[in-house]
Amino acid sequence: MQLSLTNITKSYGQNLVLNNISFDLHDVHSLVVIGPSGGGKTTLLRTVAGLERPDSGQLCIDGEPLHFDDESLLKHRRSIGTVFQAFNLFPHLTALDNILLPLEKAHGYEHLHAVETAQAILKRFQLTGHADKKPAQLSGGQQQRVAIARAIAIKPRFLLFDEPTSALDPEMTSEVLDIIGELREEGRDLLLVTHHMGFARTVGDHCLFVAEGKVLESGPAERLFAEPQSSELQQFLGRVMRY
């Protein structure tokens, strides 16, 4: 994956969330974004996902500029798989139907093809026995696995994960992180915002440290964790990795 941001700025009212962010990354398969709460991580991810329009700046993915008109953004959103911390499953639909809906409505799959695709992906994530259950009947870990299955079913160009384990208990967190690790080993391109520093260090090829709306440090994940250069990153890691 190639990802290039040039002077990306985003404000909500008087609150400057992304402050003139620029970086140019090539051949990155697993990009992790870390930093303090409120520093701009999620807004950065949502901008790459086409879910937020920046106030100014340019974004290119694999050498192609992303235009921020409605038609271009809709096409972009349909080309990537996004997994959020709150699962975002339709509560009135079964696990199977949650996967079928985007395949049929957004990607034009015929019903039988969509069913075959959805059943295969449910099997891949050991969810076959839960296909007819609605989200309220599933554990948090199972719901997040359905959300990941839905994201993968559309055959996305890459996957975005925004704090995918923040709503889970430790056992379910481990289960979901294992799945994301497997996806990386399969060669899928990932962009991950996470507060699990050990996982970020293990799964990331490249790491961005985002704070105060800026990328304060960028480099190979192993190097950032082993030898943080900025005082801000040193202090952040000192706090979050203390216990």
N, C-alpha and C positions, 0 to 999 in steps of 0.2 A: 504494500500500500504506500502511495505517495500522498502526503498531506502538507499543504502549504497555506498558511494564513498570513495575510499582509495587512497590517494596521487595522485589525478588527476591533471595533469599539461598540459597546452595548450599554445603554443606561435604561433604568426604570425610574422615570421621573428625575429626581435629583440624585439618584443613587447610581454611580458609575460602577458597573459590574465587571465589564471587560475593558481594560484600559490600553488601547493601541497595541494589541497582541500580534506579534509576528513570529513565525518559525517556519522552517522548510525541512521536512523529513522525507527521506527516500528509503525504500526497501525495508519498511518497518512492518512487521507482521503482528506484533502485540504491543500496543502503546498503552501505558498506564498513566493515569493522572492522579496525583496526590496533592494534599494541601489542607489547610484548616477549613472548617465550616464557614460558609459565607465568602470564601475567597474567589469564587467564580468558576469552580470546576464543572458544576452541573450546567451552567449557562454556556460554557465552552462546548460541552458535549452536545447540548441541544442545538447549538448553532451549527455544528458539524452535521447533525442529524437533519437539519433543515426545519427544525421545530421552532426556531427563533430567527428573526431577521436582525442582522446587525445594523446599527445606525450608520456605520461606514466601514469600508475595508473590503477586501477580496478574499475568497476562499476557493482553493483548487484541490480537487481530489483526483489522483492518478492523472494529473496534467490537464484535467478539464475544469474550467471555472464553473462554480455553482452560481446560477442566476437566482435572484430572490423574488421573481414574479411567481404568482400562484401556480401556474401550470408547471414551471420548472421545479418548484419545491415539491409538488405532489409527485411528480415522476421520480425525484430523488428519494423521497421518503419510502416509496414503494420498492426501491432498489436495495434498501438496507434493512437489517433486522435490529430492532431496538428492544431492550429488556430493562424495565424500570424497577425501582425498589418496592413499589406498591403493587406489583404483578400486572395491573391493568387488564385483567380478564373481564369479560362480560359476565356479570353474575347470573344472568338468566339463561345462559347457554352452557351446555355440557363441555367437558374438556375437548371432545372431538369437534363439536361445533365451533368452539373458539378458534380452532385451527382451520376448519373448513371456510369460515366466513371470509378472511382475507384472500384465501386461495381463489374462491369463486367470485367474490365481489370486486376485489382490487386487481386480481391477476388473470381473470378470465378463464380459470380452469373449468372444464366440464365436470359435472357432479361426480361421476364415477372415478375420473382421474384424481379429483380432489380427495375423495374418500380413500383411495389407494395410497396417495401421498401422506395423508394425515395418519392413517393407520400404521404405515411404515415408520413414521417419525415417532409416534407414541410407543411403538415397540422398541425403537432404538433407545428411548429414555425410560424403559420399564414402566410404562403407564397404560399398557393395554387394558389391564383390569380396572382402570379408572376412567375409561373413555366416556362412559355414560353418566359420570358424576358431575355435578355443578361445583363451582369453586368453593362454596360454603361447606361442601362435603369432603374437601381435600385439606390436607395439612398445608402449612405454609411452604414447606419444601416441595411438595407435590405441585402446588400452584405455580411456584417459580419454575419448576421443570416444564410445566405446560407452557408457560410464557416463553421459555427458551425454545421449546419444540416449535411453537408458532413462529418465532423469529427465524428459525432455520428452515422451516418448511417452504418458505418462499424463495429459497436459494439466493440469499443476499450476497451482494458484492463484499460486504463486511458486516460485522456485528458490533453493536454498541451496548455497553452495560453501564447503567448508572446506579451505583451502590446496590447491586442486586441481592445482597444478603443483609441489609440493614434492618429488615423487618423479621429476621429469622433468629431462632435460638441457636446455640453453638453446634448442636448435632446437625441440624438442617443446613446451617451455614457451611459446614464441612462438605456436605453432600453436594450443594450447589457449586462450591468452589472446585470440587473434583471434576464436575461436568465441564466447567469453563476451562480447566486445565486440559481435559481431554480434547476439547475443541481446538485449543491451541496446538496440541500435538498432531491433530489431523491436518494442520496447515491452514486453518481459517484465519483471516485477518480480524483482529479484535481491537477495540478501543474501550478501555475500562476505567471508570472512576471507582475507586475503592478506598475504604479506611483500614483494610487489612494489609498492614505493611509487609508482613512476611510473604503473603501471597503475591503482592505487587512485585516484590523483589524477585520472586521465583518465576512468575509467569511473564513478566514484562521484558521485551527486547529493549524498549526505550521508555524513559520516564520523564514526565513533565511535573515540576513542582509549581503549583499555581497558588498565589496568595495576593490579596489586595488587588485582584483584577489583572495581575500580570503573571507571565511566566518568568519566575525568578531563577530557575535553574532547569537545565535540559541536558540529557545525556543518556548513555547506557544505564539501565536500571541498576545493575550490580555496582557500577561506579558511584551513582548518586547515593546509594545506601551505605556503601563502604567508605566513601571519601566525599561527603558533602562539602561544597565549596563556599556557599553563601552562609552567613550567620543565621539567616532566617530558616534555611533548611536544617542547619545544625540544631537550632533551638526546637524546631518542629519535631524532628526525629527524637530528640532528647526527651520530649514530653510524651509522644505517643508510644515509644518503645521502652519506656521506663519499667513497665510491669509485664 
